[in-house]
Amino acid sequence: MKTKTKKKNDIFTIEIDGPIKSGMEFDLADELEACLHDSEVPKIVVDMKKVPFINSAALGIFLNIFKEVEKRNGRFGLCSISSDVDNLLEITKLSSVLEIFKNQEDAIDSFTD
């Protein structure tokens, strides 16, 4: 798994490339926490276009980051998720908690409105 973080205006975009599996979720958590610390009202989009698989620890990280962002009146969303990841989010009921967008452009447009 590789990550690439960009910031445009006040929105962080993290593009993930590869599966998120055992041990890799710590790097993801570090990347997300860095975005939290760089903004009073964080807006974070995680682009999962190139992520075929995520483990349960990654789901926990997404949920924890979402809670912290919500406390600070920010926004956190996932975009471009695969059907396998979408199924996992449905099964765990996280799809009803997290904001999910079709693509990065839709997420950024929603965050700038």
C-alpha positions as a LaTeX table, in Angstrom:
\begin{tabular}{lrrr}
\hline
Residue & $x$ (\AA) & $y$ (\AA) & $z$ (\AA) \\
\hline
Met1 & 0.00 & 0.00 & 0.00 \\
Lys2 & 1.22 & 3.47 & $-0.90$ \\
Thr3 & $-0.41$ & 6.77 & $-0.04$ \\
Lys4 & $-0.23$ & 10.18 & $-1.66$ \\
Thr5 & $-1.62$ & 13.18 & 0.20 \\
Lys6 & $-2.57$ & 16.47 & $-1.44$ \\
Lys7 & $-4.11$ & 19.59 & 0.04 \\
Lys8 & $-6.12$ & 21.99 & $-2.06$ \\
Asn9 & $-7.63$ & 24.95 & $-0.25$ \\
Asp10 & $-8.77$ & 23.37 & 3.01 \\
Ile11 & $-9.43$ & 19.82 & 1.73 \\
Phe12 & $-6.97$ & 16.96 & 2.17 \\
Thr13 & $-7.11$ & 14.16 & $-0.39$ \\
Ile14 & $-5.39$ & 10.88 & 0.38 \\
Glu15 & $-5.04$ & 8.53 & $-2.59$ \\
Ile16 & $-4.34$ & 4.94 & $-1.60$ \\
Asp17 & $-2.73$ & 2.47 & $-3.99$ \\
Gly18 & $-2.91$ & $-1.21$ & $-3.08$ \\
Pro19 & $-4.65$ & $-3.38$ & $-0.50$ \\
Ile20 & $-4.73$ & $-2.33$ & 3.14 \\
Lys21 & $-3.68$ & $-5.42$ & 5.02 \\
Ser22 & $-1.94$ & $-6.42$ & 8.25 \\
Gly23 & 0.64 & $-3.91$ & 9.40 \\
Met24 & $-0.11$ & $-1.37$ & 6.68 \\
Glu25 & $-3.00$ & 0.22 & 8.51 \\
Phe26 & $-0.58$ & 1.96 & 10.89 \\
Asp27 & 0.90 & 3.95 & 7.99 \\
Leu28 & $-2.63$ & 4.90 & 6.95 \\
Ala29 & $-3.48$ & 5.99 & 10.49 \\
Asp30 & $-0.35$ & 8.16 & 10.62 \\
Glu31 & $-1.26$ & 9.81 & 7.32 \\
Leu32 & $-4.83$ & 10.53 & 8.43 \\
Glu33 & $-3.74$ & 11.84 & 11.83 \\
Ala34 & $-1.27$ & 14.20 & 10.15 \\
Cys35 & $-4.20$ & 15.69 & 8.21 \\
Leu36 & $-6.16$ & 16.07 & 11.46 \\
His37 & $-3.32$ & 17.96 & 13.12 \\
Asp38 & $-2.90$ & 20.32 & 10.17 \\
Ser39 & $-6.43$ & 21.68 & 10.34 \\
Glu40 & $-8.81$ & 23.04 & 12.97 \\
Val41 & $-11.86$ & 21.94 & 10.96 \\
Pro42 & $-10.55$ & 18.97 & 8.98 \\
Lys43 & $-11.94$ & 17.99 & 5.60 \\
Ile44 & $-10.51$ & 14.66 & 4.45 \\
Val45 & $-11.32$ & 12.63 & 1.33 \\
Val46 & $-9.85$ & 9.14 & 1.02 \\
Asp47 & $-9.70$ & 8.03 & $-2.62$ \\
Met48 & $-9.84$ & 4.23 & $-2.77$ \\
Lys49 & $-9.88$ & 3.81 & $-6.54$ \\
Lys50 & $-6.83$ & 1.50 & $-6.40$ \\
Val51 & $-7.76$ & $-0.40$ & $-3.21$ \\
Pro52 & $-9.07$ & $-3.93$ & $-3.86$ \\
Phe53 & $-9.16$ & $-4.98$ & $-0.18$ \\
Ile54 & $-9.17$ & $-3.51$ & 3.34 \\
Asn55 & $-8.91$ & $-5.33$ & 6.65 \\
Ser56 & $-10.97$ & $-4.81$ & 9.78 \\
Ala57 & $-8.24$ & $-2.71$ & 11.41 \\
Ala58 & $-8.49$ & $-0.22$ & 8.53 \\
Leu59 & $-12.25$ & $-0.03$ & 9.09 \\
Gly60 & $-11.58$ & 0.80 & 12.73 \\
Ile61 & $-9.14$ & 3.53 & 11.72 \\
Phe62 & $-11.67$ & 5.06 & 9.34 \\
Leu63 & $-14.30$ & 5.04 & 12.09 \\
Asn64 & $-11.95$ & 6.61 & 14.66 \\
Ile65 & $-10.86$ & 9.34 & 12.24 \\
Phe66 & $-14.52$ & 9.98 & 11.32 \\
Lys67 & $-15.38$ & 10.44 & 15.01 \\
Glu68 & $-12.51$ & 12.87 & 15.57 \\
Val69 & $-13.38$ & 14.86 & 12.42 \\
Glu70 & $-17.03$ & 15.01 & 13.48 \\
Lys71 & $-16.08$ & 16.33 & 16.94 \\
Arg72 & $-14.26$ & 19.17 & 15.21 \\
Asn73 & $-17.17$ & 19.94 & 12.83 \\
Gly74 & $-15.22$ & 18.72 & 9.79 \\
Arg75 & $-16.01$ & 16.25 & 7.04 \\
Phe76 & $-14.60$ & 12.81 & 6.26 \\
Gly77 & $-15.49$ & 10.75 & 3.22 \\
Leu78 & $-14.43$ & 7.82 & 1.10 \\
Cys79 & $-14.65$ & 7.80 & $-2.68$ \\
Ser80 & $-14.15$ & 5.50 & $-5.66$ \\
Ile81 & $-14.58$ & 2.34 & $-3.60$ \\
Ser82 & $-14.53$ & $-1.11$ & $-5.21$ \\
Ser83 & $-17.53$ & $-3.42$ & $-5.03$ \\
Asp84 & $-15.71$ & $-5.69$ & $-2.52$ \\
Val85 & $-14.95$ & $-2.78$ & $-0.20$ \\
Asp86 & $-18.50$ & $-1.49$ & $-0.67$ \\
Asn87 & $-19.87$ & $-4.91$ & 0.35 \\
Leu88 & $-17.68$ & $-4.88$ & 3.47 \\
Leu89 & $-18.93$ & $-1.40$ & 4.39 \\
Glu90 & $-22.53$ & $-2.59$ & 3.90 \\
Ile91 & $-22.03$ & $-5.71$ & 6.03 \\
Thr92 & $-20.44$ & $-3.72$ & 8.86 \\
Lys93 & $-23.08$ & $-0.97$ & 8.55 \\
Leu94 & $-20.32$ & 1.64 & 8.12 \\
Ser95 & $-21.84$ & 2.71 & 4.82 \\
Ser96 & $-24.63$ & 4.32 & 6.85 \\
Val97 & $-22.10$ & 6.19 & 9.03 \\
Leu98 & $-19.36$ & 7.28 & 6.61 \\
Glu99 & $-19.91$ & 9.56 & 3.64 \\
Ile100 & $-19.27$ & 7.66 & 0.42 \\
Phe101 & $-18.89$ & 9.36 & $-2.94$ \\
Lys102 & $-18.77$ & 8.03 & $-6.49$ \\
Asn103 & $-15.46$ & 9.76 & $-7.24$ \\
Gln104 & $-12.99$ & 12.32 & $-5.92$ \\
Glu105 & $-14.55$ & 15.18 & $-7.84$ \\
Asp106 & $-18.00$ & 14.55 & $-6.30$ \\
Ala107 & $-16.49$ & 14.41 & $-2.80$ \\
Ile108 & $-14.53$ & 17.63 & $-3.22$ \\
Asp109 & $-17.56$ & 19.40 & $-4.73$ \\
Ser110 & $-19.66$ & 18.31 & $-1.74$ \\
Phe111 & $-17.01$ & 19.47 & 0.74 \\
Thr112 & $-16.73$ & 22.91 & $-0.87$ \\
Asp113 & $-20.50$ & 23.60 & $-0.89$ \\
\hline
\end{tabular}
